[in-house]
């Protein structure tokens, strides 16, 4: 089975991990780190500066693919589109 995210196709059998996350600023220049959406929603949404959102794919050969979105709404639409492919 093949999935498509932002016009990139990926073989499902090659995926080790696939997850959405928020990108938050670390306070060190332009550096950002991934934080779970659950944590943003329950613990730290007002305590951190969100730089964006993304869907992240770790492949079985340890390649990391990042698909970035500027808003939570765009991310949620992309996740919904992705879920329809399974």
Protein Blocks (a to p, Z undefined) as FASTA:
>chain_A
ZZdeehiacdfklpmbdcddddddehiajaccdddfklmmmmmmmmpccfbdcdddddfk
opacddddfbfklmmmmmmmmmmmZZ
